[in-house]
Amino acid sequence: MDEKITIVNSQLVKVFNDILTIEETELKKSDFSDLSIKEMHTIEAIGMGGNKTTGEVAKELSITVGTLTVAINNLVKKGYVDRVRSESDRRIVRLKLTNRGRLFYRVHQHFHKKMVEAVLEDMSEEEKKALVKGLSSLHHFLKKYH
């Protein structure tokens, strides 16, 4: 394997594992220790808008609606998510974060913002563009697998 490929692969694996480990550790010692990593990502996918259906969130997470329903049931019990029926069509159910869910969302987004700022801090505009291009290419490649 080409040396650059080996180095990039090693760095991607390290970054991925570090982010997961840090998120899990921070979650356990926070006021949101009742959340799992999967629940955290579900809250992130629902977002602040409160307008997404179960199908939309399931698609974003690349999971089945049935799998998401189990997760949403748990998040409703824990007080992070509410189901809201559409006034115009009662069959449509939208997912909305509760106050606690929105608080968690903002705390988690702050962590991501600090992480990205740290990455970009000492980069030139050219380096930032190259990073964005590389991450975009990686995302495009990964999308083929789900």
QUINOR-V142429 format. One record per residue. N is the residue number from 0. PSI is psi in degrees with one decimal (999 if undefined). Layout:
((N PSI) (N PSI))
//
This chain:
((0 139.7) (1 141.3) (2 -40.5) (3 -38.8) (4 -42.8) (5 -44.7) (6 -47.3) (7 -43.8) (8 -47.2) (9 -44.4) (10 -41.2) (11 -44.2) (12 -44.3) (13 -45.8) (14 -47.0) (15 -49.5) (16 -39.9) (17 -44.5) (18 -47.9) (19 -44.4) (20 -45.8) (21 -45.1) (22 -43.4) (23 -44.3) (24 -47.4) (25 -37.7) (26 -45.6) (27 -31.4) (28 9.8) (29 -179.1) (30 -3.5) (31 32.5) (32 -10.2) (33 -4.1) (34 144.8) (35 167.8) (36 -42.3) (37 -40.1) (38 -37.7) (39 -45.4) (40 -31.0) (41 -44.7) (42 -42.9) (43 -40.8) (44 -35.4) (45 -44.1) (46 -176.6) (47 -16.3) (48 -33.8) (49 29.5) (50 -0.7) (51 145.1) (52 167.9) (53 -42.1) (54 -41.6) (55 -43.3) (56 -42.1) (57 -43.0) (58 -43.8) (59 -36.2) (60 -5.7) (61 45.1) (62 168.4) (63 158.6) (64 -37.4) (65 -44.4) (66 -43.0) (67 -38.1) (68 -41.5) (69 -44.8) (70 -42.1) (71 -40.5) (72 -44.2) (73 -41.8) (74 -31.4) (75 -46.4) (76 -37.0) (77 -8.9) (78 21.5) (79 -24.6) (80 145.5) (81 148.9) (82 132.1) (83 120.1) (84 140.5) (85 138.4) (86 -37.2) (87 -30.4) (88 100.8) (89 -15.1) (90 -23.5) (91 125.6) (92 126.1) (93 150.0) (94 134.8) (95 137.4) (96 139.5) (97 179.5) (98 -43.6) (99 -40.5) (100 -41.5) (101 -37.9) (102 -48.8) (103 -45.5) (104 -46.6) (105 -40.8) (106 -43.7) (107 -40.6) (108 -35.8) (109 -42.2) (110 -47.5) (111 -39.3) (112 -46.0) (113 -39.5) (114 -47.3) (115 -41.8) (116 -39.8) (117 -38.5) (118 -43.4) (119 -13.8) (120 -51.7) (121 19.1) (122 145.1) (123 168.2) (124 -38.0) (125 -44.0) (126 -39.6) (127 -43.8) (128 -41.2) (129 -40.3) (130 -46.7) (131 -43.2) (132 -43.9) (133 -43.8) (134 -36.8) (135 -43.0) (136 -41.5) (137 -44.7) (138 -43.6) (139 -43.1) (140 -46.3) (141 -32.4) (142 -25.6) (143 -20.0) (144 0.9) (145 999))
//
